[in-house]
């Protein structure tokens, strides 16, 4: 099966670089960075749309994406997308079209980077009633809020672009539009009907004055959903936290806290921004698109070397009879002792990284009785 990739930004370039069989990839972008089989994009654009291809769309433009989706349905090909704008607006309509034509669409990368929330909602929580969820859904915004005390705001934006956590058109990340799309997708999946992004209340990150923004508590841009007797409350706003668990979720990390009837509370956290983690979600969707073929072709080969786990204890305590020459050996091996007893016994504590030193040390005292104890 050949792969047609549309878009070679941060995510597309990382996916291409990590993919082994590059001969099977045909790419399409404005600049066509890798020159894979296509030299003139305008002439060879139609070559992308063939049967037995997998379409991976990483552009972010709705007008072009609709054309790609229609060609994917026409040629009976599976489709992988990271386009949160498109999915939030047409998720159920697109699912209906693909299901009717017996093909599949995957969009894990459109929501939370490498955090597998779409797979969980489809395969685990599909029969459970979710009462509420709240979480950080934008890693770029969280990175800026985590470092706003130390670094200037404009420098943080430039750093996030250099690190691949934000696109050059960063306005959607900063003003919360990106979070709005992601929240719309998750809530639509939870409630099994399309909740459009314009129905969600959005509060900007810049709604607070400079003093509160820099000094007051820990600031997190939180998406909040609560279902109370079929009355749905939706909100995306800047929350100020003292909670030790949430305040430590810094930089580009996302988190989601779900509360459901059967599974109770579930906490998920992972990297939510950047080309590499998001491209991994695209890679997983790629494998899911022909999951059965991979399973049947997989060979079960077990050639792993198993090491005795007793060697990996964190610390060792040794209590051993000694003569005064022991101090020279301890000094030469750079081993520290904890306590010296009056009955010519010594207590030694050593980490697992110095296990070979201990064995060498015991070689000098192999005729003496000694006591060893492992501690954590």
C-alpha positions, -999 to +999 in steps of 0.1 A: +000+000+000+013+035-009+008+066+012-002+100+000+007+127+025-008+162+021+011+188+040+047+187+052+048+211+082+060+201+117+039+170+119+042+159+083+080+162+082+084+143+115+061+115+102+081+113+069+115+112+087+104+084+111+088+063+083+111+035+071+098+027+036+100+062+021+097+048-015+060+041-007+053+078+001+040+104-023+039+139-008+021+171-017+029+205-002+034+241-013+072+237-015+074+199-017+103+198+006+114+162+001+109+159-037+093+125-033+082+114-068+067+148-075+086+176-091+058+197-105+029+198-080+003+212-104+008+185-131+012+155-108-015+164-083-039+139-097-014+111-092-020+113-055-056+102-058-053+065-066-068+033-053-050+013-027-035+044-012-038+057+024-045+094+025-028+113+054-040+150+055-019+173+076-026+206+059-051+224+082-071+240+053-108+230+051-113+238+014-084+216+002-092+189+027-128+185+015-115+177-019-091+152-005-119+135+016-142+132-015-114+116-035-106+093-006-143+081-005-144+079-043-113+056-044-124+036-013-093+046+007-089+050+044-082+086+057-060+099+085-063+136+095-050+160+121-073+188+110-091+199+141-110+227+123-125+202+099-133+175+124-150+198+149-174+211+122-182+179+102-173+150+125-206+131+123-213+139+087-178+126+077-181+095+099-214+088+082-199+091+046-170+068+055-191+042+073-215+040+044-187+033+020-171+007+043-139+027+049-125+043+080-114+078+091-089+084+119-083+117+136-065+110+169-038+136+161-064+164+158-071+165+196-044+161+222-011+152+204+000+118+217-027+115+244-051+087+231-084+102+241-103+095+208-093+058+210-105+056+246-138+073+239-144+049+209-132+017+224-135+020+262-160+047+272-185+041+244-210+024+268-203+046+299-220+078+310-194+106+315-205+132+340-178+157+336-143+162+322-118+190+324-083+194+312-056+212+293-060+205+256-034+229+241+003+223+249+015+255+233-007+277+255+003+257+286+040+261+277+036+299+275+016+301+308+042+279+326+071+301+317+055+336+317+072+345+350+107+339+336+106+348+299+090+376+280+057+368+261+071+374+226+102+354+233+080+325+245+061+325+212+093+325+192+107+297+213+075+276+209+078+281+171+115+270+171+107+240+192+079+230+168+052+234+194+034+261+174+029+270+138+041+304+124+004+314+123+001+311+161-030+332+166-053+301+170-032+287+198-029+320+217-065+331+214-080+297+223-095+289+189-074+257+187-086+246+222-122+255+211-120+230+182-105+202+203-131+207+231-159+205+205-146+172+192-143+156+226-177+168+238-194+157+206-178+122+210-191+120+246-227+131+239-230+113+205-243+145+188-225+174+172-218+203+196-205+231+174-176+252+186-196+285+186-218+270+214-189+269+238-180+299+260-144+309+253-125+332+276-092+346+263-059+340+280-054+378+280-085+385+301-064+392+332-042+421+341-004+418+341-001+416+379-025+386+382-011+370+350+024+370+364+021+365+402-012+349+413-012+311+418-007+288+388-024+296+356-039+269+334-061+273+304-088+247+311-116+232+290-145+222+313-176+201+306-203+191+331-235+171+326-261+178+353-294+160+347-289+164+309-281+201+313-247+206+298-223+233+310-194+242+287-166+266+294-130+273+283-113+298+305-081+306+325-082+289+359-059+297+389-048+266+408-033+257+441-037+220+435-002+203+435-011+177+409-024+201+383+002+229+389+030+205+381+017+198+346+039+223+329+054+231+295+038+214+266+020+187+286-018+181+284-040+164+309-076+152+310-096+142+341-128+121+333-155+111+357-178+084+345-205+062+360-187+028+358-151+037+354-152+065+380-123+089+378-096+086+352-065+109+349-045+111+317-014+132+310+011+134+281+029+157+257+003+176+237+023+198+213+052+193+189+058+175+157+072+143+171+044+133+196+017+144+172+033+124+143+033+094+166-005+096+168-006+097+130+017+067+129-007+048+152-037+056+131-016+045+101-012+010+117-048+009+128-059+014+092-047-021+082-045-037+117-055-072+106-028-075+080-001-065+105-014-091+130-013-120+106+021-111+092+037-107+126+062-134+135+066-144+172+103-144+178+116-144+214+153-137+217+154-115+247+182-117+274+166-117+308+188-103+335+184-114+371+164-086+387+182-090+421+210-070+404+187-040+401+180-033+438+185+004+446+207+002+477+227-025+495+236-026+532+267-047+542+276-056+578+310-073+578+339-083+601+370-063+592+406-056+600+421-022+597+433-028+561+397-025+550+399+013+551+426+013+524+404-009+502+373+013+508+393+044+499+407+029+467+373+017+455+357+050+466+331+033+488+317+052+517+308+035+550+279+045+573+288+032+607+317+015+625+309-008+654+331-015+683+331-053+677+350-048+644+320-046+622+313-021+595+281-010+578+283+000+541+256+015+519+260+015+481+239+021+451+231-003+423+255+014+399+284+003+421+274-033+424+306-046+407+326-027+432+308-045+460+316-078+444+352-069+441+352-056+477+338-089+490+365-109+472+390-096+498+368-109+526+355-142+512+367-161+542+348-139+566+311-140+575+291-111+563+255-100+562+239-083+532+205-066+531+187-049+502+167-018+509+147+006+487 
